[in-house]
Amino acid sequence: MELNTQILPAIDEALGLEEILGEVPPDECAHIVRRSGALGAGALITAAAESGMEVEALCGYRWVPKGHAPDDLPACIRCVEIWQALTSQ
């Protein structure tokens, strides 16, 4: 019986196992959306919830809001980082 071996590329050391395991799934965190025209982010979320429209977070996650602020959820780290980069310019 012949064994078939494969050499895998090295894992990027910058992305640690703790970071991968500690990341909150996108549907279990609060996201930040960009305002749309005259609508602020809160009004956009409310309108999307009422109409069943999908919105996109700064991190790229897309979902249909349920109409309430997710105060009990942790903030999406990627959204926060993007928002901080946008507001620090």
N, C-alpha and C positions, 0 to 999 in steps of 0.2 A: 504494500500500500504506500503510495507516494503522498507526502504532505505538501500542500500548497501554501506557501507563506507569502505574506504581503507586508511591505514596509510602509507604515503610515507616516505622513509628514508630522513634524514636531508641532505640538500644540502651542499656540501663542501664549507666552508666559504672562503677558499683560492682563489677560482675562483669567482671574483665579477661580478656583472651584467654589469658594465661598460666595463670590459675586454671582455665579450662575445659580447656585442653590438658593441664595437669599433673595433673588429677584421675584417680585410679586407679579403674578399673572396679570395681563392687561385688564381683564374683566373684574379684577379684585382691587383696583386702585382708582383714585380720582384723577381725571385728566384735565388738561387746560386746552381750551379751544380758542382759536383766533376770532376776533370780532369780524362780522361780515357786513360791510357797508355801514348803514346807520344803526344796525343792531349790535349792541354790546354782546359779550360772550354769554351772559346770563339770559338775555332776551332771546338769543339764538338757540340756546339749549331748551328754553321753555317752548318756543315756536316749533322746534324739531320734535319735542316730546308730544305736543298736541297734534302734529300732523303725521307723526310716524316717520319723519325724515331722518336719515343717517347723518351724523356729523363726524368730522375728523379732528382728532387731537393733534397737538403740535408734534407728538412722537410718531404720528401716522396711524395710530389705532383708530378704527372706525366702529361706531355703534349707534344704536337708536336710544336716546336718553329716555329715562323713565319719568322725568319731570321733577325730580327732587335732587337737592344737592347731597352728594355722598359724604357728609361730614364725618361719618364713622370709618371711612376708608383712608388708607395712607395715600399720600400724593405720589403720582407717577414720577419717578426720578428723572426719566428722560424728558418729560414735559417741562419739569422745573428747570433742568439744565438749559434747554432750548429757550425757555422764557427769559431766564437770566441773561443768556447771551444776546437775545434780541433787545432787552431793556437796558443793557449796559453800553450800548453803542452811542 
